Amino acid sequence: AADTISKGNLNQSLPTFRNDELGHLAAAFERMRLTLLDDLRQREADAARLRIFSLALEQSADSVIITDHDRTIEYVNTAFERIRGYRREQVLGKNAAMFKSELNDPALYQRFHEALSRGEVFRATLTNCRADGTPYYEEVAISPVRDSSGAVTLMPSSGTPRRPRPSTPSSPCRRR
């Protein structure tokens, strides 16, 4: 049994133990083996759950951007690339303010900053700009994520393109 366990196979139980010092040591190793098995099972379950979340996020039809608390872009999904026309490599590590459009009312951005500074969800329909300068409407929701101490650490944003309103700007977006 010890040889099997030493090779990484924790599924084989250790033999029954005598009631002496060696038996107590063997019983301690058996408890350790069972604890390791539980830890491994939990780790495998966590990894499977993480794969599910990762696939769901990556394959979402909605654009997803995740920034840190300073709004530095840490993640974008495939829909973001398709909808906005930016490649992942072009935006990772940049500040999300790069997407600020002059086609939106400045008061909208004020409400955005106020909501996030209070740790509240912000929802709005924005006129955003694709990488090629083409404007489009996007319904966005930005939700602050807090760590165990309550500090905002991430700000994931999801966006769904919407059909143009009658007043959709026909001119391209100006680059900043």
Backbone hydrogen bonds, N-H to C=O, Kabsch-Sander energy under -0.5 kcal/mol:
donor,donor_aa,acceptor,acceptor_aa,energy
5,I,1,A,-2.6
6,S,2,A,-2.6
7,K,3,D,-0.9
7,K,4,T,-0.6
8,G,5,I,-2.1
9,N,4,T,-1.9
10,L,8,G,-1.0
12,Q,9,N,-0.5
13,S,11,N,-0.5
20,D,18,R,-1.0
24,H,20,D,-2.6
25,L,21,E,-2.1
26,A,22,L,-2.5
27,A,23,G,-2.3
28,A,24,H,-2.0
29,F,25,L,-2.1
30,E,26,A,-2.1
31,R,27,A,-2.3
32,M,28,A,-2.2
33,R,29,F,-2.6
34,L,30,E,-2.4
35,T,31,R,-2.3
36,L,32,M,-2.7
37,L,33,R,-2.4
38,D,34,L,-2.3
39,D,35,T,-2.7
40,L,36,L,-2.8
41,R,37,L,-2.5
42,Q,38,D,-2.5
43,R,39,D,-2.6
44,E,40,L,-2.6
45,A,41,R,-2.3
46,D,42,Q,-2.7
47,A,43,R,-2.5
48,A,44,E,-2.2
49,R,45,A,-2.3
50,L,46,D,-2.5
51,R,47,A,-2.3
52,I,48,A,-1.9
53,F,49,R,-2.4
54,S,50,L,-2.7
55,L,51,R,-2.6
56,A,52,I,-2.6
57,L,53,F,-2.5
58,E,54,S,-2.7
59,Q,55,L,-2.5
60,S,57,L,-0.8
63,S,159,G,-2.4
65,I,157,S,-2.4
66,I,75,Y,-2.6
67,T,155,M,-1.1
68,D,72,T,-1.9
69,H,153,T,-0.8
71,R,68,D,-2.1
73,I,94,K,-3.4
74,E,66,I,-3.2
75,Y,66,I,-1.7
77,N,64,V,-1.6
78,T,58,E,-0.8
81,E,77,N,-1.5
82,R,78,T,-2.4
83,I,79,A,-3.3
84,R,80,F,-2.7
85,G,80,F,-0.5
85,G,81,E,-1.6
90,Q,87,R,-1.5
91,V,87,R,-0.8
91,V,88,R,-1.4
92,L,88,R,-2.2
93,G,73,I,-3.0
94,K,91,V,-2.3
96,A,71,R,-2.8
98,M,95,N,-2.1
99,F,96,A,-2.1
100,K,97,A,-1.9
104,N,101,S,-1.4
108,L,105,D,-1.6
109,Y,105,D,-1.0
110,Q,106,P,-1.8
111,R,107,A,-2.4
112,F,108,L,-2.1
113,H,109,Y,-2.5
114,E,110,Q,-2.4
115,A,111,R,-2.5
116,L,112,F,-2.3
117,S,113,H,-2.3
118,R,114,E,-1.4
119,G,116,L,-1.2
120,E,115,A,-3.1
122,F,142,I,-2.4
124,A,140,V,-1.8
126,L,124,A,-0.6
126,L,138,E,-3.0
128,N,126,L,-0.8
128,N,136,Y,-2.9
130,R,134,T,-2.8
131,A,84,R,-3.2
133,G,130,R,-2.1
136,Y,128,N,-2.5
137,Y,162,R,-0.7
138,E,126,L,-2.5
139,E,160,T,-2.9
140,V,124,A,-3.1
140,V,138,E,-0.6
141,A,158,S,-2.0
142,I,122,F,-2.7
143,S,156,P,-2.3
145,V,154,L,-3.0
147,D,151,A,-2.5
150,G,147,D,-1.9
153,T,145,V,-2.8
154,L,145,V,-1.4
155,M,67,T,-2.5
157,S,65,I,-3.2
158,S,141,A,-2.3
159,G,63,S,-2.4
160,T,139,E,-2.4
162,R,137,Y,-2.5
168,T,165,R,-1.9
173,C,133,G,-3.6
